[in-house]
Amino acid sequence: MATPSIKNRPTLETDRLVLRPFELSDAQRVQLLAGDRAIAATTALIPHPYEDGMAEQWIGAHQERFEKDEGVDFAITLKSNRELIGAIGLGLRRNDEYGILGYWIGKPYWGSGYCTEAARAVLQYAFGELQMNRVYAHHLQHNPASGRVMQKIGMQHEGHLRQHAKKWGEFLDVEAYGILRSEFSLPREVC
């Protein structure tokens, strides 16, 4: 009986970053960065406190999610020293040909353009390699920096969702953004 082949998760490179698959050895660093209350406060899904074992469980689910064609997750690392600085992922809805973009960057790395650079690379992957028709994302209204990332990569504001997310017992408004493949400029091959 043949064993099923494991699909290799991709690695993407930009000028300053390497977006690679997470490894279990990244768990301590993920817990340190994502465990910052400031990170949890700006995202709908990251808990606080970020308890022991959560990072391992999250990382451990990535390969199955990729093999089921449900999504792809990347560790955002600096090209210069391979230091892990955040995460970016794309949830996939293949039947409808769209992706859901999500990301976070560790607080010490805010304001350096890393998130925009990583998000642009993931859009290129979504529209080029995966042939998605659309990618959308949303952010908590009180996190306009995330919205600026979406704007910088060409996403258009598509709506304001009142009390759409619940975080720490409070209902929060959400801003929604999207971009179509026809609106995104894929880079041309350099001869």
N, C-alpha and C positions, 0 to 999 in steps of 0.2 A: 504494500500500500504506500503510495507516494505521499510525502508530507507536503502540505500546502506551502507555496512559496510566500515569503514575507516581502511585501512591497517596501521598497526603500523610500524613506521620506526625503524630500528634497532639501538642499542647502542653497541659499541665495546669497549673493554678495553685492554690496554697494561700495561706494568710495571709502566709507569709514566703518562699515559694519559687515559682519557675517551673521546671517540668519540661519541657524542650524537646528536640527532636532534636539529636543531636551534629552538629557541623560539623567539617570537616577542620582548621579554624583552632583547634579545641579541643585538638588533639593534644599540643602542648607542655605545656599545663596538665594534661592527663590523665597524661602521662609523669611530670611533677613529683609529682603527688599519689599516683598508683597506684605510682610507683616507690619510695615510702617502704617500707622493709623491714617496718615495723609493719603496713602495709596488706596486703602479701603474706602475712604471717604469720597473718593472721586470715581469709584466704579460701582456698578450695581451688583456684581457677583463675588467680589473678593471679600471674605469675612474678616472680622477683627474681634478677638485676637485670631491670628493665623497659627493654629496649634500644630504641635508635633505630629508628623505623619500626613498632614494635609498635602504638602508639596509632593511627597512620594506617591500618594494616591492619584493626584492630578497628573503627574508626569507618567505614571504607569498606565493611564488610560489613553495616551496619545497614539500609540501604535494601532490599537484596535479601532479607534476613531478614524484614523487614516485608512486602514485596510477596508473598513466598511464604507469608505468614500463619504464620510460625514463631516470631515474637516481636516485641517492641517495646522499644526502649532509649531511656532519657531521660538527658540531662545534668541534674543537680540544680544549679540556680543560685539565688543569693539574689535575691529580688525587688528589694531595695533598690539593688543595684549591678550585677546580672547576673553576678556572679562565680561561676565554676564551682567547686563544692565536692565533687562526687562523681557517682556514677552509680547508676541503678536500672533494672532490666529485668525483663521478664516473658516467659519462654519459653512458647510456646503449643502445646498438643496439642488441636487443634480437634475431632478425632474423639471424643475422650474428654471434651471440655469442661473442661479444667483448664489452669492456668497454674503456672509455676515462677518464684517470685520470687527475685531476687538483687540485692544492693546493696553499695556501699562508700561511705564518706564519708572525705574527706581528714582526716588526723590533727588539723590545727589546728581542725577544726570538730566534733570529738567532744564528746559530752556536752551538746549544745545542743538536742537533740530534732529535729534536721533529718531524720534518717533515718526516725524514726517518722512525721513529717508527710508525707514523700515516700511512704513505704510505704502509708499510709492512702489517699492520693490514687490510687496505682496499684491498690489493691484496689477502690476505688470505680469506677475505669475498667474493671477486669477484670469485675466483677459487673454494672455498669450498662451500659456501652457494648458490651463484648464478650460479655456474657451467659454468662460462664464459670460452671460449677457449683461449682468447687473451685479453690483456690490453695494450693500448699504451698511450703515453704521448708525449708532446713536450714542448720545452722551447725556449725563445728568446735567440739567440746566445750570447748576452751580459750578460746573467744570468747563468754562468757556475755552480753556486751553486745548481741550480735546476737540472742540468744535473748530478751532483754528487749524489743527492738523487736518481735519476733514476738508476744510476749505482749501488749504494749500495743495492738497492732492487732487483737486478738481471736483470734489463732491458738491452737490447742490443741496441747499436746505429744502427739505420736503415737508416738514411739519413740526408742530409743537404738540406733544402728547401730554395732556394734563394728568397729573398724579398717576403716571404710568408705571413707576417703580416704587417699591417699598424698601427703604433702607433704615435699619435701626428703629423700626416702629413708626417711621414718618413716610408719608406718601410724597414722592418727588416728581416734578415735571421733567420731561425728557425731550431733547431736540433730535430729530431724525434727518439723516443725510443719505444721499444716494448718487451713484454714477453709473452710466451705461457704457458698455464697451465702445459704442460709436462716439462717445464723448472723451474717451481716454486715448492719448497719443502713445502708442507703443513705439519704443525706440527702433530706428532703422538699423540694419546691420551695417557696420562700418567696413568698407572695402579696403 
